[in-house]
Amino acid sequence: MRCLVTGSRGLLGTELVERLRAKGEEVLGWDLPGHDVTDVGRTINRIHKVGPDVVFHLAAWTDVDGCEKDQGKAMSVNFQGTWAVALGAEELGCKLVYMSTDYVFDGRKKRPYRENDKPGPLSVYGRSKLMGEQAVTRTCKRHFIVRSSWLYGGRGRNFVDTIRRKAKEQDRIEVVDDQVGSPTWAADLCQPLHELAQSDKFGTYHITNSGQASWFEFAREIVKLTGADCEVVPQTTEQAGRPAARPALSVLENRNFKRRFGRVLRPWQDALQAYLG
Ligand SMILES: NC(=O)c1ccc[n+]([C@@H]2O[C@H](COP(=O)([O-])OP(=O)(O)OC[C@H]3O[C@@H](n4cnc5c(N)ncnc54)[C@H](OP(=O)(O)O)[C@@H]3O)[C@@H](O)[C@H]2O)c1
């Protein structure tokens, strides 16, 4: 398959490009500053020129608190950029895999979210990603929307590396205990993304590592596995005082992937252990 990956230098993009190439796929990557997906005309033209069988659209402005302060930029990258990619993919007739997020939900449910649960984003980031989903659904027939959560791995800033570093430098760290989600190793997501792209089972999928934890429980497991001598102390979301609201429950039931592909990803604790090596 000829694959185009947008956001190819990001956390997930770095892993995906490497793993698709290892599977023998032909992969082209786009990222800033070489290609800005908010340039609608250029994006559509270049998709035609590249002629991919599938576009993995990962490029996004993922700074959740930053998006809250600059709604225009969030909408431009996460909605308009996605719309441009979806238009290009539809005109060419290729498949589109769009990465979305648990933050499209309000987190007030008492059970894991299913693919057909009603979204209700609490933040500008969540709204802009949901509008990206709607642009994909309305514009491109051969699409997959994949919502995942709490990614780590690859390149750039991520929670696991931050906690690992802080636990070496400090004897005490405070971590939020009233937001629950499914930590997911980006590397574990790459195989399902590849499988989807090879199939014609279009639609919306929740794909995460199995199980759930609060950020506090996740941090405690990281500290335990790295053997650092650091106390992890729970704090509330209110105490953390972040600009953007986050869902209290971010757990995604991997219902469609399990039904259509017959499996779920391994427990988050096993993935974390593998990542930490
Ligand atoms: N991280 C998570 O926990 C998580 C959870 C669920 C879903 N997702 C989704 O998964 C996808 C990948 O996430 P990630 O964590 O890998 O994000 P990331 O590390 O921030 O990577 C996104 C990449 O897109 C690039 N980009 C930003 N604006 C662009 C533009 N206008 N044109 C082209 N490229 C642009 C970024 O470049 P700069 O770094 O220069 O801005 C970055 O390299 C995103 O769509 C995100 O919404 C992430």
The ligand as an SDF file (V2000), in Angstrom:
LIG
                    3D

 48 52  0  0  0  0  0  0  0  0999 V2000
   -1.6640   12.2220   22.5390 N   0  0  0  0  0  0  0  0  0  0  0  0
   -2.8270   11.7000   22.9400 C   0  0  0  0  0  0  0  0  0  0  0  0
   -3.0120   11.3390   24.1120 O   0  0  0  0  0  0  0  0  0  0  0  0
   -3.9510   11.4970   21.9500 C   0  0  0  0  0  0  0  0  0  0  0  0
   -5.1080   10.8430   22.3870 C   0  0  0  0  0  0  0  0  0  0  0  0
   -6.1390   10.6330   21.4700 C   0  0  0  0  0  0  0  0  0  0  0  0
   -6.0270   11.0930   20.1760 C   0  0  0  0  0  0  0  0  0  0  0  0
   -4.9060   11.7540   19.7790 N   0  0  0  0  0  0  0  0  0  0  0  0
   -4.8500   12.2120   18.3840 C   0  0  0  0  0  0  0  0  0  0  0  0
   -3.8500   11.4650   17.7190 O   0  0  0  0  0  0  0  0  0  0  0  0
   -3.1850   12.2610   16.7470 C   0  0  0  0  0  0  0  0  0  0  0  0
   -1.6940   12.2190   16.9850 C   0  0  0  0  0  0  0  0  0  0  0  0
   -1.4550   12.7070   18.2970 O   0  0  0  0  0  0  0  0  0  0  0  0
    0.0160   12.9140   18.8520 P   0  0  0  0  0  0  0  0  0  0  0  0
   -0.0440   12.7210   20.3170 O   0  0  0  0  0  0  0  0  0  0  0  0
    0.9700   12.1350   18.0320 O   0  0  0  0  0  0  0  0  0  0  0  0
    0.2010   14.4760   18.5920 O   0  0  0  0  0  0  0  0  0  0  0  0
    1.5410   15.3100   18.3680 P   0  0  0  0  0  0  0  0  0  0  0  0
    2.7090   14.6250   18.9770 O   0  0  0  0  0  0  0  0  0  0  0  0
    1.2260   16.7060   18.7970 O   0  0  0  0  0  0  0  0  0  0  0  0
    1.7180   15.2490   16.7860 O   0  0  0  0  0  0  0  0  0  0  0  0
    0.9420   16.0040   15.9020 C   0  0  0  0  0  0  0  0  0  0  0  0
    1.8390   16.4580   14.7770 C   0  0  0  0  0  0  0  0  0  0  0  0
    1.0690   17.2640   13.8780 O   0  0  0  0  0  0  0  0  0  0  0  0
    1.8660   18.3990   13.5510 C   0  0  0  0  0  0  0  0  0  0  0  0
    1.0420   19.5260   13.1230 N   0  0  0  0  0  0  0  0  0  0  0  0
    0.4460   20.4780   13.9000 C   0  0  0  0  0  0  0  0  0  0  0  0
   -0.1790   21.3740   13.1340 N   0  0  0  0  0  0  0  0  0  0  0  0
    0.0080   20.9870   11.8460 C   0  0  0  0  0  0  0  0  0  0  0  0
   -0.3710   21.5400   10.6010 C   0  0  0  0  0  0  0  0  0  0  0  0
   -1.1000   22.6560   10.5110 N   0  0  0  0  0  0  0  0  0  0  0  0
    0.0040   20.8920    9.4660 N   0  0  0  0  0  0  0  0  0  0  0  0
    0.7440   19.7680    9.5280 C   0  0  0  0  0  0  0  0  0  0  0  0
    1.1450   19.2070   10.6780 N   0  0  0  0  0  0  0  0  0  0  0  0
    0.7830   19.8180   11.8310 C   0  0  0  0  0  0  0  0  0  0  0  0
    2.6170   18.7060   14.8280 C   0  0  0  0  0  0  0  0  0  0  0  0
    3.7150   19.5640   14.5750 O   0  0  0  0  0  0  0  0  0  0  0  0
    4.2130   20.5550   15.7640 P   0  0  0  0  0  0  0  0  0  0  0  0
    4.7000   19.6650   16.8610 O   0  0  0  0  0  0  0  0  0  0  0  0
    5.2690   21.3700   15.0870 O   0  0  0  0  0  0  0  0  0  0  0  0
    2.9990   21.3520   16.1840 O   0  0  0  0  0  0  0  0  0  0  0  0
    3.0170   17.3100   15.2660 C   0  0  0  0  0  0  0  0  0  0  0  0
    4.2230   16.8910   14.6750 O   0  0  0  0  0  0  0  0  0  0  0  0
   -3.7900   13.6620   16.8590 C   0  0  0  0  0  0  0  0  0  0  0  0
   -4.7580   13.8070   15.8460 O   0  0  0  0  0  0  0  0  0  0  0  0
   -4.4450   13.6720   18.2320 C   0  0  0  0  0  0  0  0  0  0  0  0
   -5.5720   14.5350   18.2550 O   0  0  0  0  0  0  0  0  0  0  0  0
   -3.8510   11.9600   20.6400 C   0  0  0  0  0  0  0  0  0  0  0  0
  1  2  1  0
  2  3  2  0
  2  4  1  0
  4  5  1  0
  4 48  2  0
  5  6  2  0
  6  7  1  0
  7  8  2  0
  8  9  1  0
  8 48  1  0
  9 10  1  0
  9 46  1  0
 10 11  1  0
 11 12  1  0
 11 44  1  0
 12 13  1  0
 13 14  1  0
 14 15  2  0
 14 16  1  0
 14 17  1  0
 17 18  1  0
 18 19  2  0
 18 20  1  0
 18 21  1  0
 21 22  1  0
 22 23  1  0
 23 24  1  0
 23 42  1  0
 24 25  1  0
 25 26  1  0
 25 36  1  0
 26 27  1  0
 26 35  1  0
 27 28  2  0
 28 29  1  0
 29 30  1  0
 29 35  2  0
 30 31  1  0
 30 32  2  0
 32 33  1  0
 33 34  2  0
 34 35  1  0
 36 37  1  0
 36 42  1  0
 37 38  1  0
 38 39  2  0
 38 40  1  0
 38 41  1  0
 42 43  1  0
 44 45  1  0
 44 46  1  0
 46 47  1  0
M  CHG  2   8   1  16  -1
M  END
$$$$
